């Protein structure tokens, strides 16, 4: 029995030595940071600041950008009092990105321009549901809602 005990002690000592040798390890070298990118790379496209939600500062996806460009075109058409063209443009914008709350807002504006406060109210509600978390747009949507209700009160 003493031979088994002495073998056990030898094996235990060997395992402990190997374990401690593994802990010592080889010192690691620090890797230098990667070199900065060359200045010749084109700058990323800037976000669409005037129409994209203020809570997001990243560039919107391509579909959202396309939708926002159409929304901006429609806004200009409304300013030029071309409601029918604006409505068609905004419908295209919403087909690309149905989450574009600004399109709903400007659809309401176009329907106000056309003299249809009932349709304007429908799109105002949709704008409110999509833009309710954006404090800059929330006040615009609220003001629009008040104008629509004044028009509804005048309608026989």
C-alpha positions in Angstrom: 0.0 0.0 0.0 2.9 2.3 0.6 3.9 2.0 -3.1 0.4 3.2 -4.2 0.7 6.1 -1.8 4.1 7.1 -3.0 2.9 6.9 -6.6 -0.1 9.0 -5.7 2.2 11.6 -4.1 4.5 11.7 -7.1 1.6 12.0 -9.5 0.0 14.8 -7.4 3.3 16.7 -7.2 3.7 16.4 -11.0 0.2 17.7 -11.6 0.7 20.6 -9.3 4.0 21.5 -11.0 2.5 21.3 -14.4 -0.5 23.4 -13.3 1.7 26.1 -11.8 3.9 26.2 -14.9 0.8 26.8 -17.0 -0.2 29.7 -14.8 3.2 31.5 -15.3 2.4 31.9 -19.0 4.3 33.9 -21.5 3.9 37.7 -21.3 1.7 39.0 -24.1 2.6 41.9 -26.3 0.2 44.8 -26.7 -1.0 45.1 -30.2 -0.9 48.7 -31.6 -4.2 50.2 -32.7 -5.0 50.1 -36.4 -3.8 52.9 -38.5 -6.4 55.6 -39.2 -8.3 55.3 -42.5 -6.9 57.3 -45.4 -8.4 60.7 -45.9 -9.3 59.9 -49.5 -12.4 57.9 -48.4 -15.7 59.7 -49.3 -17.6 61.1 -46.3 -20.8 59.2 -45.5 -24.1 60.8 -46.6 -25.5 63.2 -44.0 -28.8 62.3 -42.4 -31.9 64.0 -43.7 -32.1 66.3 -40.7 -35.2 68.3 -41.6 -37.5 65.3 -41.9 -36.0 62.5 -39.9 -36.9 61.9 -36.3 -34.9 64.0 -33.8 -34.4 61.0 -31.5 -32.2 59.3 -34.1 -28.9 60.8 -35.2 -27.9 58.0 -37.5 -28.4 58.1 -41.2 -31.8 56.5 -42.1 -31.9 53.4 -44.3 -32.1 53.9 -48.1 -35.8 53.3 -48.2 -36.5 55.8 -45.5 -34.3 58.3 -47.3 -36.1 57.8 -50.6 -39.4 58.2 -48.8 -38.3 61.4 -47.1 -37.1 62.9 -50.4 -40.5 62.4 -51.8 -42.1 63.9 -48.7 -39.9 67.0 -49.1 -41.0 67.2 -52.8 -44.6 67.0 -51.7 -44.1 69.7 -49.0 -42.9 72.0 -51.8 -45.9 71.1 -54.0 -48.2 72.0 -51.1 -46.4 75.3 -50.7 -47.0 75.9 -54.4 -50.7 75.0 -53.7 -50.6 71.8 -55.9 -52.5 69.5 -53.6 -53.3 66.7 -56.1 -49.7 66.3 -57.1 -48.6 66.4 -53.5 -51.1 63.7 -52.6 -49.8 61.4 -55.4 -46.2 62.0 -54.3 -47.0 61.3 -50.6 -48.8 58.1 -51.5 -45.6 57.0 -53.3 -43.6 58.0 -50.2 -45.8 55.9 -48.0 -45.6 52.9 -50.3 -41.8 53.0 -49.9 -41.9 53.6 -46.1 -45.3 53.3 -44.3 -43.7 54.5 -41.0 -42.9 57.9 -42.4 -45.0 60.1 -40.1 -44.2 63.2 -42.0 -45.9 61.9 -45.1 -49.1 61.5 -43.0 -48.7 65.0 -41.7 -48.3 66.5 -45.2 -51.2 64.4 -46.5 -53.4 66.1 -43.9 -52.0 69.4 -45.1 -52.9 68.6 -48.7 -56.4 67.5 -47.8 -56.8 70.8 -45.8 -55.7 72.6 -49.0 -58.3 70.7 -51.0 -61.0 71.6 -48.5 -61.6 68.1 -47.1 -61.2 68.3 -43.3 -62.6 64.7 -42.8 -59.7 63.1 -44.8 -57.3 65.6 -43.2 -58.4 64.5 -39.8 -57.8 60.8 -40.7 -54.2 61.6 -41.8 -53.6 63.9 -38.8 -54.4 60.9 -36.5 -51.9 58.8 -38.4 -49.3 61.5 -38.1 -50.0 61.8 -34.4 -49.5 58.1 -33.9 -46.2 58.1 -35.8 -44.8 61.4 -34.6 -46.1 61.5 -31.0 -42.7 60.7 -29.5 -41.0 63.5 -31.4 -41.5 66.7 -29.4 -40.7 69.0 -32.4 -43.3 67.4 -34.6 -45.8 66.8 -31.8 -46.6 70.5 -31.6 -46.9 70.8 -35.4 -49.4 67.9 -35.4 -51.3 69.4 -32.6 -51.6 72.8 -34.3 -52.7 71.0 -37.5 -55.4 69.1 -35.5 -56.8 72.4 -34.2 -56.9 73.9 -37.7 -58.7 70.8 -38.9 -61.3 71.0 -36.1 -62.0 74.6 -36.9 -62.6 73.6 -40.6 -64.9 70.8 -39.5 -66.9 73.2 -37.3 -67.4 75.4 -40.4 -68.4 72.6 -42.6 -72.2 72.2 -42.9 
